[in-house]
């Protein structure tokens, strides 16, 4: 359902709006990071934030920032070290310094299409990757299988990018731009969109669409995530039961979220949580 409801822009518009879209995404991520740090001192708030991030827009990617994956470094750096850099640099091992290394991100590898792209070709890559992205999320039951998702996505992205641009250049920006654009489109396939126009040019930047949530729960649906209480607590570990309410009615009850306390902060133990239901409750 997510894929068939997706409505994209004319590829020619990517050149005009690619920078704006990335800026909006980065701004949203900054707000999310601040919120995650603020709620980390309370296990119930952390559990609710984790589940809420997923159910509102299917965003298990940013939900990972509430997990143990982000306890030692920013989540973006975790992805770079473990998935992007090993692809870019030969013989790279997670944690190695990239200073002085030459790899697929070397400027000399940029072909004419890469050097002259105004955003249109990047838009083609993004659109080509979207069905693959949706299949990864749906076939893996969400982001619990993050290792498979990032590994397979990057491998496919390299192939698609090479086909479109005609060179083997690849860097972290290529991943984050494509992946986060696909993530945003996936969220809109659930929530729906409204017609939007650029204030300066009057060019339409987004086409109205009906999302999967709207189809099932109505145009003015409301999703709320609340804590049902701490079910179990032992030392630095606890389990918080979480409820998902749609239009005031419980769609998911007592979903267990396991957390660990490190220092003063609580982190979701993503290895002990099953979030698959959060991606299918509306079907």
Secondary structure as GFF3:
##gff-version 3
##sequence-region A 1 283
A	DSSP	three_ten_helix	11	13	.	.	.	ID=ss1
A	DSSP	alpha_helix	14	39	.	.	.	ID=ss2
A	DSSP	alpha_helix	43	57	.	.	.	ID=ss3
A	DSSP	alpha_helix	60	63	.	.	.	ID=ss4
A	DSSP	three_ten_helix	64	66	.	.	.	ID=ss5
A	DSSP	three_ten_helix	68	70	.	.	.	ID=ss6
A	DSSP	alpha_helix	75	79	.	.	.	ID=ss7
A	DSSP	pi_helix	80	84	.	.	.	ID=ss8
A	DSSP	alpha_helix	85	88	.	.	.	ID=ss9
A	DSSP	three_ten_helix	107	109	.	.	.	ID=ss10
A	DSSP	alpha_helix	112	116	.	.	.	ID=ss11
A	DSSP	alpha_helix	120	139	.	.	.	ID=ss12
A	DSSP	three_ten_helix	143	145	.	.	.	ID=ss13
A	DSSP	alpha_helix	146	165	.	.	.	ID=ss14
A	DSSP	alpha_helix	172	191	.	.	.	ID=ss15
A	DSSP	beta_strand	196	197	.	.	.	ID=ss16
A	DSSP	beta_strand	204	206	.	.	.	ID=ss17
A	DSSP	alpha_helix	212	217	.	.	.	ID=ss18
A	DSSP	beta_strand	223	234	.	.	.	ID=ss19
A	DSSP	beta_strand	237	246	.	.	.	ID=ss20
A	DSSP	beta_strand	249	262	.	.	.	ID=ss21
A	DSSP	beta_strand	265	268	.	.	.	ID=ss22
A	DSSP	three_ten_helix	270	272	.	.	.	ID=ss23
A	DSSP	three_ten_helix	276	279	.	.	.	ID=ss24
###
